Amino acid sequence: MTPPITDMRLLGQLFRHPEGDYAKEVGDFIFASNSSMINCTIDCLALQPHQKVLEIGFGNGKHLPYLFNKESSLQYIGVETSSAMITEATEYNNVLVSQKKVHFLEVAADKLPNFDYSFDVCFSVNTLYFLENPLYYYKKIHALLSSQGKVAIGFIDKSTGEKAPFAREGFQFYTAEEVAEILKAAGFEHITKLPFEETLVSAKGKNIQRKYWVIIGDKCINSLISMVSKV
């Protein structure tokens, strides 16, 4: 796949926050290069009817038909820092928007709003690298989930991500063990680490092996209450 610009430093900045003249092209490139990874993360969610789903960083939202094909009765809220991506996602998913099945919110980086209800599922793909304080952020997600809620994080393995020419600044990559420790410290339990690998084709036609993970954590409030009651 050929990126829309050759300036790798600028490309990395636009991956973090698509904006300006290249926003649409960058959004399409991000989706094309990450769609398998996004769909894989969705496959790991084990979605149930009528669940409330929160997604962090939905980009152009072209994966939402896949999400709703898994379970059509979901109620979805996505938060995104890029107003350009919100525009793209709203236009692409106009039917879901008109049916009030999806809602898109613009948020500041590293910030999450408060809601009047809790979520059953939270998922995010390729946003972890940009968090200034991931432990604080996932503690907030833990608070937003229902008592039996779960979080799923899809991310590129540190060994792969640090080789990317666009990621030399502004990106923080992690190993699976490091992410699992963050979730554990944030209060999640029953943490599952699922490894995956895919082959991408570079702009020069070279095959690139990309290792990535989907890590899932459960909130498990009932087990915490049980532990406290035994003390």
C-alpha positions in Angstrom: 0.0 0.0 0.0 1.2 3.4 -0.9 0.8 6.2 1.7 -0.7 9.5 0.5 2.5 11.4 1.4 6.2 10.6 1.4 7.2 12.8 4.4 7.3 10.1 7.1 7.4 12.6 9.9 4.2 14.3 8.7 2.6 11.0 8.0 3.2 10.0 11.6 1.6 13.2 12.8 -1.5 12.7 10.6 -1.8 9.1 11.8 -2.2 10.5 15.3 -4.6 13.3 14.2 -5.8 13.3 10.6 -6.5 16.9 9.5 -6.1 19.4 6.7 -5.8 18.6 3.0 -4.7 15.0 3.5 -7.2 14.0 6.1 -9.5 12.0 3.9 -6.6 10.2 2.1 -4.9 9.4 5.4 -8.1 8.1 6.9 -8.6 5.8 3.9 -5.0 4.7 4.1 -5.3 3.9 7.8 -8.5 1.9 7.2 -7.1 0.0 4.3 -3.9 -0.9 6.1 -5.6 -1.8 9.4 -9.0 -3.3 8.4 -7.9 -6.9 9.1 -6.6 -5.9 12.5 -9.8 -3.9 13.3 -12.1 -6.8 12.2 -10.0 -9.2 14.2 -10.5 -7.1 17.3 -14.2 -7.0 16.7 -14.3 -10.7 16.3 -12.8 -11.1 19.8 -15.6 -9.1 21.4 -18.2 -11.9 21.5 -20.9 -9.3 21.1 -24.4 -9.8 22.5 -27.8 -8.3 21.6 -28.5 -4.7 22.8 -25.0 -4.1 24.2 -23.7 -0.6 24.6 -20.4 -0.3 22.9 -17.8 2.5 23.3 -15.0 2.8 20.7 -11.9 5.0 21.2 -10.6 6.4 17.9 -12.9 5.2 15.1 -11.1 7.0 12.3 -13.3 7.2 9.2 -15.7 4.6 10.6 -15.7 2.3 7.6 -15.5 -0.7 9.9 -18.9 -0.1 11.5 -20.9 -2.1 8.9 -18.7 -5.1 9.9 -19.4 -4.4 13.6 -23.2 -4.2 13.1 -23.2 -7.2 10.9 -21.9 -9.1 14.0 -24.8 -7.8 16.1 -27.4 -5.4 14.6 -29.0 -4.3 17.9 -25.9 -2.6 19.4 -25.9 0.9 20.7 -22.6 2.5 19.7 -20.7 5.6 20.8 -17.4 6.5 19.2 -15.0 9.2 20.5 -12.4 10.7 18.2 -10.0 13.7 18.3 -10.2 14.5 14.6 -13.2 16.5 13.4 -12.3 15.5 9.9 -12.7 11.8 10.7 -16.1 12.5 12.4 -17.3 14.1 9.2 -16.1 11.2 7.2 -17.6 8.6 9.6 -20.9 10.5 9.7 -21.2 10.6 5.9 -20.2 7.0 5.4 -22.5 5.7 8.1 -25.5 8.0 7.5 -28.1 5.2 7.7 -26.8 4.1 11.1 -26.7 7.7 12.3 -30.2 8.4 11.1 -31.4 5.2 12.9 -29.7 6.6 16.1 -27.7 3.4 16.4 -24.4 5.3 16.3 -23.2 8.6 17.8 -19.9 10.2 17.3 -18.3 12.6 19.8 -15.2 14.8 19.4 -12.9 14.7 22.4 -9.6 16.2 23.4 -6.6 13.9 23.3 -6.3 11.7 26.4 -9.8 12.9 27.6 -13.0 10.9 28.0 -16.4 12.4 28.7 -18.7 11.3 31.5 -21.9 9.4 30.5 -25.2 8.9 32.1 -25.0 5.2 31.6 -22.3 2.4 31.5 -20.9 0.5 28.6 -20.8 -3.3 28.2 -17.9 -3.2 25.8 -15.1 -0.8 25.1 -12.6 -1.4 22.2 -9.8 0.5 20.5 -7.4 -0.3 17.8 -4.0 1.5 17.2 -4.7 4.3 19.7 -2.6 3.1 22.6 0.6 4.5 21.2 -0.6 8.1 21.6 -1.8 8.1 25.2 0.3 10.3 27.5 -0.8 8.3 30.6 -2.3 5.0 29.6 -2.9 3.8 33.2 -5.0 6.9 34.0 -6.9 6.5 30.7 -7.8 2.8 31.3 -8.8 3.5 34.8 -11.3 5.9 33.3 -12.5 3.2 30.9 -12.8 0.8 33.8 -15.1 3.3 35.5 -17.2 3.7 32.4 -17.9 0.0 32.1 -20.8 -2.0 33.5 -20.1 -4.5 36.3 -19.5 -7.3 33.8 -18.0 -5.1 31.1 -14.9 -5.8 29.1 -12.2 -3.9 27.3 -10.3 -5.0 24.2 -7.2 -3.3 22.8 -5.7 -4.1 19.4 -2.2 -2.9 18.9 1.0 -3.5 17.0 3.7 -5.3 18.9 6.6 -3.2 20.0 9.1 -5.2 18.0 7.2 -4.4 14.8 6.1 -0.9 15.6 9.5 0.5 16.4 10.7 -0.4 12.9 8.1 1.8 11.2 9.7 4.8 9.5 6.7 7.1 10.3 6.8 6.2 14.1 10.1 7.7 15.0 8.5 10.4 17.2 5.1 10.7 18.8 4.6 7.0 19.2 5.0 4.8 22.3 4.9 1.1 21.5 4.4 -1.7 24.1 4.9 -5.4 24.5 1.9 -7.6 25.3 3.2 -8.0 28.9 3.4 -4.3 29.4 -0.2 -3.7 28.2 -1.5 -6.6 30.4 0.2 -5.0 33.4 -1.4 -1.6 32.6 -4.9 -3.2 32.5 -4.2 -5.2 35.7 -3.1 -2.0 37.4 -6.3 -0.2 36.1 -8.4 -2.9 37.8 -9.1 -5.4 35.1 -9.1 -9.1 35.6 -9.0 -12.3 33.6 -6.7 -10.7 31.1 -6.3 -12.6 27.9 -3.4 -12.0 25.4 -4.2 -13.1 21.8 -1.3 -13.0 19.3 -1.8 -12.5 15.6 0.3 -11.9 12.5 -0.4 -10.6 9.0 1.5 -9.9 5.9 1.4 -6.4 4.4 2.8 -5.1 1.1 4.9 -2.0 1.3 4.8 0.8 -1.3 7.9 -0.8 -2.9 6.2 -4.2 -3.2 8.0 -5.8 -0.3 6.2 -8.2 2.0 6.2 -7.0 5.7 5.3 -9.3 8.6 3.3 -7.4 11.2 2.8 -8.9 14.6 -0.1 -7.6 16.7 -2.1 -8.4 19.7 -5.7 -8.2 21.0 -5.7 -8.0 24.8 -9.0 -8.4 26.6 -9.7 -7.5 30.3 -12.9 -8.0 32.3 -14.1 -5.6 34.9 -15.5 -8.3 37.2 -17.1 -6.2 39.9 -18.9 -9.2 41.4 -15.6 -11.1 42.0 -14.2 -8.0 43.7 -17.3 -7.7 46.0 -16.9 -11.4 46.8 -13.3 -10.9 47.8 -14.1 -7.9 50.0 -17.0 -9.8 51.7 -14.6 -12.6 52.7 -12.2 -10.2 54.4 
